[in-house]
Amino acid sequence: MDLQWLFRCLSARIHAALLLLVLVALSFSGCRLSRSDGLDAVDIRFAAFYSDYLIAAGVTSRDEEVVLAPLSTASMRSMLARHSMTPEVFRKRVQLYGEQPERWKKVIALVRSNVWKKSP
């Protein structure tokens, strides 16, 4: 099996999962959380990664419409590494959040807070 083909396949899945997360995030846009109660260290790293991803893709806290700019595979890989995440950890977290919507609400509230703090 060609390793580059495998990475491209994983990269496409990561991009698709992130797009799905953006759509879910928009559906929970009214959720707010002042603290990260109930979140573990991986949840907090995931929220930091996802915040950086959204900002790099062109989302700000003041945007009314979301149009994501595609990020390169290298950018995605670098961003995951910067937050001590692998594609496998990312995939498992996406699956976990699908199974635990209350946890996802807390993560997305933390993401929103991070984006607000980092956006001009």
C-alpha positions, -999 to 999 in steps of 0.1 A, spaced: 0 0 0 13 34 -9 20 55 22 13 88 4 -21 75 -8 -29 65 28 -20 99 41 -41 116 14 -70 94 23 -66 103 60 -63 139 52 -95 139 32 -113 123 61 -99 149 86 -111 177 63 -145 161 60 -147 156 98 -137 192 104 -164 204 81 -189 183 99 -177 197 132 -182 233 119 -218 224 109 -224 209 143 -208 239 160 -232 262 142 -261 242 154 -250 247 190 -240 284 186 -262 294 215 -242 272 240 -220 290 265 -197 277 292 -176 298 316 -153 269 326 -142 236 311 -159 215 338 -160 178 329 -134 181 301 -102 161 301 -68 172 288 -74 158 254 -108 177 251 -89 209 260 -62 202 234 -89 193 208 -107 226 215 -74 245 211 -67 227 178 -102 233 165 -101 269 175 -68 274 156 -82 255 126 -113 277 124 -92 309 127 -68 297 101 -97 287 78 -111 322 81 -137 320 108 -139 348 133 -162 354 162 -178 382 143 -185 363 110 -222 359 101 -216 334 73 -190 307 74 -170 299 43 -140 278 52 -108 283 32 -92 249 26 -60 243 45 -31 223 31 -23 188 43 10 202 57 -9 229 76 -33 204 91 -5 180 101 15 209 116 -16 221 135 -24 187 149 12 182 160 13 217 176 -16 205 199 0 171 205 -27 153 185 -24 126 158 -50 119 131 -60 88 152 -66 107 184 -85 133 163 -107 106 148 -114 89 181 -124 123 197 -148 130 168 -164 96 174 -166 102 211 -182 136 206 -208 120 184 -216 96 212 -216 122 240 -234 154 228 -232 170 262 -194 167 262 -194 181 226 -214 211 238 -188 218 264 -159 215 239 -176 237 214 -183 263 241 -146 263 248 -138 266 211 -161 296 208 -144 312 238 -110 306 223 -120 321 190 -134 352 206 -102 357 226 -80 353 195 -101 372 170 -97 409 164 
